[in-house]
Structure formats: structure tokens, C-alpha cells
Amino acid sequence: MDRILTAWDIDPSIPIGCAALLAGYLAAHRSDLSRSAWFIGGVVLMFVALTSPIDTLGDTYLFSAHMLQHMILILIVPPLLIAGLTQHFARAVTSIAALGALERSLRRPAIAWTLAIATLWLWHLPALFDAAVANEDIHIFEHLCFMLTATIFWWPILSPLESSRMAAMPAILYLFAGMLATSVLGIAITFAPPGLYAAYAHPHDAIGILPLLRNSWGLTPAVDQKLGGLLMWVPGGLAFLAAIMLVMARWYRTPEETGATAFN
């Protein structure tokens, strides 16, 4: 167990990237840090997902750990980062003509939803998934795809600008469709024949924990695959349900409060 808890894999690019993200945020929000806890929390979770034993296990040993990492990067980190942005900052960025036009295009529900869900499904095709596990450059690109398209997905729901957010009923339908698409993929993985992802069938046991995982914890390739599918199916679905409840709570606020940003 100690070998797992100490199996942090800190590639220099990750702390440098997280530090740059925080520095950029603090520079842009130096006059108003009221929402900084959300953004900092998102960056910390990103760092943990990409460097902690979750990453070590997911890279080599367990599909379920890799799935947990993906759920953090898709369903938790982007909403926290968006929640950390102020209205002033969002208005300043979107007032730039090119960026404003891009934001108006990407926030369209059909575009935002399709980009995120198609990216999720494509990267969980066995051939692409195994390629990402086998090649670090592809793996980094996969994570960037997830975080970028997930941020686009969550923007019409959680944007600090009320004008960029969807109305309540369309937002609920948008989130329900996202929950359904994610759950179907999770169900497909859960009930697929064992060995769907060949990369985890015979992992290279570099830190000597495979007997613990397989024999003591019972995480055979078949059980591991089912657990990974369940992580996408159940906790993933609950994340969408929480977002639906947030939209409903915002909907029921008094008119004076409806302009407030998400997570207030």
C-alpha cells in the first residue's frame, strides 16, 4: 500500500503549467479575488489528478483509475475553473471582437454539447484509448481535448455572464442529454466483454503492486473494467444531476437574484 501512496509522478510541465495558470488568474483578477477559491480548487484538483497515484495507477495498472482521472478532468475541474471567473473578467475577454465571436459560436448548445460528448466517446474507443496509454504525447493531447471541450460544455451552464447562459428548461434538457450520453457509454463499458482495453490486461509491474491489486484487492482486468464503467455511469450521472439541481435552484430565485453567477 505504501508503494501506491508514494507513487506520485510529477512531470515538470504539470506544476509549471498549473503555476502559470494561477499566475495568469491572479494577474487578471487582482482587483477582485472574491471567487478565487473556486479557481484555485480547480487547479489543485487538476494537479492531483495528473500527478498523484491516480495517474500512476491509471497509466499502467487500472482502467478504473484512468476513468476516475477522466471524470475529475471533465466533470469537476472545468466547472470549478469557470466558477472562479468574475463577470468583469468575462466581459473584458468577450469585448475583444475575435474572442467574443468565438465565444458566441462555441456557447451554442448544439456545438458545445456535440464537441464534448463526441470527444468523450471517441477517446474511449479501445484503439484510441490504448494508444493514449501507450504514448505519453497522445495521452497529454487526450487530456487537453477533454478539458477544453468540457470547459466549452459547461460554459453555457455556469458562465459568469447571464447573457451567455442558457435558459432554465433548455439547460435542464442539455444536461439530461449529457447525462444520458455519458451513462450509455458507461453502461456499454460495464457490460462489454472483459479485455475491452488491452493495455490493462498484462501491465508492466514497475513498482511491484500488481499482486496487491489483483490478489488482495480482487481487481482483475474484468472487475477493473466493470468498475471503470460504473464510475462513468453512476458518479458521472450524479454530477449531471447536481448540475440540473443547480439550474433549478437558480431558476427559482427571485428576479433580483437571477443575475447572480453560478455557485453563489
Summary of the structure (lengths in Angstrom):
residues: 264
radius of gyration: 19.4
end to end distance: 39.8
largest distance: 59.4
contacts: 817
relative contact order: 0.12
helix: 75%
strand: 0%
